[in-house]
């Protein structure tokens, strides 16, 4: 059984990474904040009595389900909006949030970086981001959990609700696809 302090400490420690993961998935600050908040509330309300060791896996699964729920709601909302879009004028003021453009390192090394180096780094990060976005959903999900969240194969499999072999397959295909597409653009990592 996790104590209130353990639950609070866990949520405090996971908040920033969860936000980054949600922003990367939905590309909107406000939606990402709502998703993380909903996931934290669900964890506290429904699973706060679980052992502290189980909290990371439970939270990751809840966060992924909350992201999927967001996309389901958006799909329904967009269906209705597209049906009625001819009645009003289109508002093209969508703000695309890109976490890779606003990310700063903890040492704040960008402040001392030359303009040309910064531009080159941003261009490479944008190309990588574009290629990650092109991956199929399950491959992207497995890739981000394994390499962005630094989860092991078992944790990723539990969070995704699939076998460890499926996680390995998704990650292998994702890294192979990314390597080929980035190499074609002249980027070797």
N, C-alpha and C positions, 0 to 999 in steps of 0.2 A: 504494500500500500504506500503510495507516494504521499508525503506530507504536503500541506499547503505551501510550505517554503520550497520544497523540492519542485513542485509543480510551477510555482512562480519563477524560480530560478531557471527552470527549463524553458519556459515561455520567453523569458527575457533573453536568454542565450540564443534561441532559435529565431527570434523575431526578424532580425536583419537579413539572415540568409533566406528565410521564408519569403520576405518581401521581394528580394532580388529574384527568387525563383518565380514568384507570381508575376512580377513585372515582365520577366523574360517570356513568360507564357502568354500573357494577355496584352502586353504592350501599352497599358494605361495605368498611370499612378493610382488614380482614385479606385479603379476596379481592383487593383492589386491590394491596396490597403483593406478594402472590404473583404476580399477573399481571405487574407491572412487573419483579419479580425474574426470572421466567421469560423475559420478553422480552429483558432485558439479557443473560442467560446465553446464549440462542439467538443473539443478535447476536454476542457475543464468540466463541462456539464455531464458528459456521458462517460468519460474515461478517467476522471480525476482520481478515482479510487484504485486504479491499476498500479502495479509496481513501477517505480521510477525507471527501471531498465527498459520497460515496454513503451514508455512515452515517445521516444524518437520515432519508432516504427509506426505507432498509431497516428502520431501527428503527420508524418509524411503521407500516409494513406489518406487521411482526412483532407489534407491540403490538396492532393491530387484530385480527389473526388470533388472538392469545392471548385477547383479550376474547371473540371469537366462540366459541372453544373452551370458555371458561368457561361461556358460556350453553348450549352444547350439553351439557356435562356436567351442568349444573344441571337441564336439561330431563329428562334420563334419570334423574337422582337424584330429582327431584320426582315422576316417574312412579311410581317404586318406593315412595316415601314415601306417596304418595296411595293406592296399592293396599293398603298395610299400616297406614294411619292408624287404621282402625277397631279395630285390635288394642290400641292404647295410648291414652294420653290426649294431647290436643293441648297443645302448649307454645306459648303465644302471647307469648313474650318476644323476638320479633324486634326488633332494634334498627335502625331506619332511620337511616342516616348521611346527612346532607345537607351537602355541601361548602359550599353557599351560607350555611348557618347558622354554620359554624365558620371561614369565611375571614376573615382580618384583613389589612388592607392593610399594606404595608411601612412606611408612616409611622405606623401605629397610630392613624389618625385616629378610629377608633371610640371611643377612650378619652375624647375630648373632645366627642363627639356627644351631643346631648340624648336623653333616653329616648324622647320622642315621635318624633323624627327617626329614631332607630335602629329603633323599632318599624315605622314607615312604610316605611323602606328594606327591612327584613327581609320585610315583607308583599309588597312589590313584587317582591323577588328570588324569593320563594316562588312567586308567581303566574307569573313568567317561567319558573322552573324547571319548574313543572307544565305549562306550555304547550310547552316544549321536549321534555319527556318524552312528550307526546302525538303528536309528529311521527313519521311512519314512520321506520323504522330507517335507511334509506339517506339520507333527508333530514337526519335528526338527525346522522348521522355526517359528512356533507359540511358541514353548518352548523358543527358544533363544530370540525372541522379548519380550515375557512376563517376563522372569526371568533374561536374560542377559542384555537386553536393558531397563528393568524395565518400559515397556509400559503397559498401562492399556488395558482392553479387547477391548474397542471401538477403540483405536488407532491401536491396532494389527489387528483388523478386517478390518479397512480402509486400512492399509498398505498391507494386504494380499488379499484384494478384496473379502472378504467372510463375512458371518454373524457373529455376536458376539457369537451365539450358536456354530458355527463351531469352532471358536477359543477356546471356553471353552472345547469342545469335544477333539480337537487336544491336548490341554494342559493336560487335564485329562488323556488321553491315554498315552501321553509321560511320564508324571510323574509316572503313575502306572507302565509302562514298565520299566522305569529307576529304580524305587524302587525295583521291583522284581529282575531285573538282577544284581543290585549292592548288594542286600541282599544275592543273591546266591553266590556272590564272597566274602561275609563276610564284606561288607561295609554297615554301617548303618549311615544315615545322620540325 
